């Protein structure tokens, strides 16, 4: 071997050290770009034959750590779709007990489903439902939950009306924006967020309409929950995520056959779940997937469909 001087040795050593530092930096950078595992949770709506404690224990056994809570269990019948229920017997103590049933089992309550009627033409009825929404936010305060899910509500006139359908009338749009701003003020008081969920047969019939609606409300407290099965009839997956980019805080993972109103569990419809997972990772990687339209008999199958799509997308 050729003899080298001390100075040359120092230069070679320095170059090697720089090379090692560069390699370590690149490795650290690559590691930082590693995608985190998507969060998979369950809606509790389909488990209405369980107590909260029984459901929490089953979820713990199955390794499920996130739920979207619908107060629809046997010891907490306080949820009513497109309406309101009496919350007077739901004390702060009871709320804390329900929350503890889940958290002591290692299950986080991501959000609470409200889904009241915010589109009714009767102003007094809308105000009553807003008051109910405020009551649900107080329930969330007592449970330590700050995210609430809703649709805009559904109203269909008893007699057919001429002209434009009720959901798409100008006065209804204006009332809904005003109602959304009231919700934003309410959410601000509670330091909470409200996520609107679009649905093809309602006021927020598509992704673009939902985006424009959220832009008009213009509040960081009012965001979106995307359920692709709900607007699959009108939007491609790319359109949904593109229109709602930067506004999606949660995802519902169910399915639907095209041209059919009824939703079904994941894997039983026409939704491309691999594409769904890919776009979710691109546009809203921190949003949890909440499996919906499932219950004791089929939730494991739905989880398997979603997990398979995640694995396939990962390559």
HUTAZI-V934033 format. One record per residue. RES is the residue in three letters. PHI is phi in degrees with one decimal (NA if undefined). BURIAL is + if it has 9 or more other ideal C-beta (glycine too) atoms within 8 Angstrom, else -. Layout:
BEGIN
{{RES | PHI | BURIAL} {RES | PHI | BURIAL}}
END
This chain:
BEGIN
{{UNK | NA | -} {UNK | -66.4 | -} {UNK | -70.0 | -} {UNK | -121.4 | -} {UNK | -76.8 | -} {UNK | -60.6 | -} {UNK | -64.4 | -} {UNK | -66.0 | -} {UNK | -63.3 | +} {UNK | -61.4 | -} {UNK | -61.7 | -} {UNK | -64.0 | +} {UNK | -64.5 | -} {UNK | -63.9 | -} {UNK | -62.4 | -} {UNK | -64.8 | -} {UNK | -63.5 | -} {UNK | -62.5 | -} {UNK | -61.9 | -} {UNK | -63.1 | -} {UNK | -61.6 | -} {UNK | -62.3 | -} {UNK | -63.3 | -} {UNK | -63.3 | -} {UNK | -64.0 | -} {UNK | -64.8 | -} {UNK | -64.7 | -} {UNK | -64.1 | -} {UNK | -65.3 | -} {UNK | -63.6 | -} {UNK | -64.1 | -} {UNK | -66.7 | -} {UNK | -86.9 | -} {UNK | -61.4 | -} {UNK | -71.2 | -} {UNK | -78.5 | -} {UNK | -66.3 | -} {UNK | -59.5 | +} {UNK | -84.0 | -} {UNK | -114.0 | +} {UNK | -130.6 | +} {UNK | -129.3 | +} {UNK | -78.9 | +} {UNK | -84.1 | +} {UNK | -59.0 | +} {UNK | -80.8 | +} {UNK | -111.6 | +} {UNK | -80.5 | +} {UNK | -98.8 | -} {UNK | -103.1 | +} {UNK | -79.2 | +} {UNK | -61.0 | +} {UNK | -66.8 | -} {UNK | -61.8 | -} {UNK | -66.0 | +} {UNK | -59.4 | +} {UNK | -66.5 | +} {UNK | -67.5 | +} {UNK | -61.7 | +} {UNK | -61.8 | +} {UNK | -62.5 | -} {UNK | -90.0 | -} {UNK | 75.9 | -} {UNK | -91.4 | +} {UNK | -114.1 | +} {UNK | -138.3 | +} {UNK | -134.1 | +} {UNK | -108.2 | +} {UNK | -87.7 | +} {UNK | -110.6 | +} {UNK | -76.0 | +} {UNK | -131.8 | +} {UNK | -86.1 | +} {UNK | -62.7 | -} {UNK | -104.7 | -} {UNK | -157.0 | +} {UNK | -85.1 | -} {UNK | -125.8 | +} {UNK | -105.0 | +} {UNK | -139.7 | -} {UNK | -64.5 | -} {UNK | 59.6 | +} {UNK | -155.0 | -} {UNK | -149.4 | -} {UNK | -129.7 | +} {UNK | -81.4 | -} {UNK | -97.6 | +} {UNK | -64.0 | -} {UNK | -93.2 | -} {UNK | -93.2 | +} {UNK | -75.0 | -} {UNK | -59.7 | -} {UNK | -64.0 | -} {UNK | -63.2 | +} {UNK | -59.0 | +} {UNK | -63.4 | +} {UNK | -66.0 | -} {UNK | -62.6 | +} {UNK | -60.2 | +} {UNK | -69.0 | -} {UNK | -54.1 | +} {UNK | -81.0 | +} {UNK | -67.0 | +} {UNK | -69.0 | -} {UNK | -96.4 | +} {UNK | 77.8 | -} {UNK | -110.6 | +} {UNK | -89.1 | -} {UNK | -91.2 | +} {UNK | -68.8 | +} {UNK | -161.6 | +} {UNK | -119.8 | +} {UNK | -81.7 | +} {UNK | -111.2 | +} {UNK | 56.3 | +} {UNK | -92.0 | +} {UNK | -87.8 | +} {UNK | -107.2 | +} {UNK | -115.2 | +} {UNK | -56.8 | +} {UNK | -69.5 | -} {UNK | -80.7 | -} {UNK | -59.0 | -} {UNK | -66.4 | -} {UNK | -67.0 | +} {UNK | -62.5 | +} {UNK | -64.5 | -} {UNK | -63.9 | +} {UNK | -72.6 | +} {UNK | -65.0 | +} {UNK | -63.1 | -} {UNK | -62.0 | +} {UNK | -60.3 | +} {UNK | -61.4 | +} {UNK | -62.1 | +} {UNK | -68.5 | +} {UNK | -67.7 | +} {UNK | -67.0 | +} {UNK | -58.5 | +} {UNK | -60.3 | +} {UNK | -57.2 | -} {UNK | -71.4 | +} {UNK | -98.3 | +} {UNK | 76.1 | -} {UNK | -116.0 | +} {UNK | -122.9 | -} {UNK | -122.6 | +} {UNK | -130.0 | +} {UNK | -112.1 | +} {UNK | -154.9 | +} {UNK | -94.1 | +} {UNK | -79.6 | +} {UNK | 99.8 | +} {UNK | -130.4 | +} {UNK | -138.8 | +} {UNK | -129.2 | -} {UNK | -54.5 | -} {UNK | -65.1 | -} {UNK | -116.0 | -} {UNK | -56.0 | -} {UNK | -109.6 | -} {UNK | -71.8 | -} {UNK | 84.3 | -} {UNK | -70.5 | -} {UNK | -58.8 | -} {UNK | -50.7 | +} {UNK | -61.3 | +} {UNK | -112.7 | -} {UNK | -76.7 | +} {UNK | -62.4 | -} {UNK | -66.4 | -} {UNK | -68.4 | +} {UNK | -56.3 | +} {UNK | -62.8 | -} {UNK | -63.6 | +} {UNK | -68.9 | +} {UNK | -64.5 | +} {UNK | -62.4 | -} {UNK | -65.6 | +} {UNK | -61.8 | +} {UNK | -69.0 | +} {UNK | -66.1 | +} {UNK | -63.0 | +} {UNK | -62.7 | +} {UNK | -64.4 | -} {UNK | -63.1 | +} {UNK | -61.8 | +} {UNK | -62.1 | +} {UNK | -63.3 | -} {UNK | -93.3 | +} {UNK | 55.1 | -} {UNK | -121.8 | +} {UNK | -130.9 | +} {UNK | -116.3 | +} {UNK | -107.0 | +} {UNK | -84.7 | +} {UNK | -111.3 | +} {UNK | -73.0 | +} {UNK | -153.2 | +} {UNK | -62.6 | +} {UNK | -105.1 | -} {UNK | -144.3 | +} {UNK | -62.1 | +} {UNK | -92.7 | +} {UNK | -79.4 | +} {UNK | -154.6 | +} {UNK | -67.4 | +} {UNK | -64.3 | -} {UNK | -60.5 | +} {UNK | -64.6 | +} {UNK | -59.8 | +} {UNK | -63.1 | -} {UNK | -60.9 | +} {UNK | -64.9 | +} {UNK | -63.6 | -} {UNK | -68.6 | -} {UNK | -68.2 | +} {UNK | 56.2 | -} {UNK | -137.3 | +} {UNK | -67.4 | -} {UNK | -84.0 | +} {UNK | -115.6 | +} {UNK | -131.6 | +} {UNK | -124.9 | +} {UNK | -110.2 | +} {UNK | -99.8 | +} {UNK | -116.2 | +} {UNK | -55.5 | +} {UNK | -63.2 | +} {UNK | -72.6 | +} {UNK | -125.5 | +} {UNK | -60.3 | +} {UNK | -66.0 | -} {UNK | -113.2 | -} {UNK | -128.7 | +} {UNK | -75.2 | -} {UNK | -57.1 | +} {UNK | -60.7 | -} {UNK | -64.0 | +} {UNK | -57.6 | +} {UNK | -69.5 | +} {UNK | -64.8 | +} {UNK | -68.5 | +} {UNK | -99.4 | +} {UNK | -53.3 | -} {UNK | 84.6 | -} {UNK | -123.6 | +} {UNK | -94.8 | +} {UNK | -110.4 | +} {UNK | -159.2 | +} {UNK | -127.9 | +} {UNK | -94.7 | +} {UNK | -112.8 | +} {UNK | -131.0 | +} {UNK | -148.0 | +} {UNK | -161.9 | +} {UNK | -80.7 | -} {UNK | -60.1 | -} {UNK | 68.2 | -} {UNK | -124.4 | -} {UNK | -75.6 | -} {UNK | -77.3 | -} {UNK | -79.6 | +} {UNK | -137.6 | +} {UNK | -61.5 | +} {UNK | -51.9 | +} {UNK | 90.7 | +} {UNK | -109.3 | -} {UNK | -132.5 | +} {UNK | -105.2 | -} {UNK | -76.5 | +} {UNK | -80.6 | -} {UNK | -70.2 | +} {UNK | -65.6 | +} {UNK | -65.5 | -} {UNK | -55.4 | +} {UNK | -65.5 | +} {UNK | -61.3 | +} {UNK | -70.2 | +} {UNK | -62.1 | +} {UNK | -64.3 | +} {UNK | -79.2 | -} {UNK | -97.3 | +} {UNK | -149.5 | +} {UNK | -63.0 | +} {UNK | -91.7 | -} {UNK | -77.1 | +} {UNK | -74.6 | +} {UNK | -89.3 | +} {UNK | -107.0 | +} {UNK | -69.2 | +} {UNK | -128.2 | +} {UNK | 62.2 | +} {UNK | -127.4 | +} {UNK | -142.5 | -} {UNK | -56.1 | +} {UNK | -83.4 | -} {UNK | -132.8 | +} {UNK | -68.0 | +} {UNK | -67.4 | -} {UNK | -63.8 | +} {UNK | -66.5 | +} {UNK | -60.9 | +} {UNK | -63.5 | -} {UNK | -63.0 | +} {UNK | -65.4 | +} {UNK | -65.3 | +} {UNK | -62.6 | +} {UNK | -64.2 | +} {UNK | -62.2 | +} {UNK | -65.1 | -} {UNK | -66.9 | -} {UNK | -66.3 | +} {UNK | -67.8 | -} {UNK | 87.9 | -}}
END
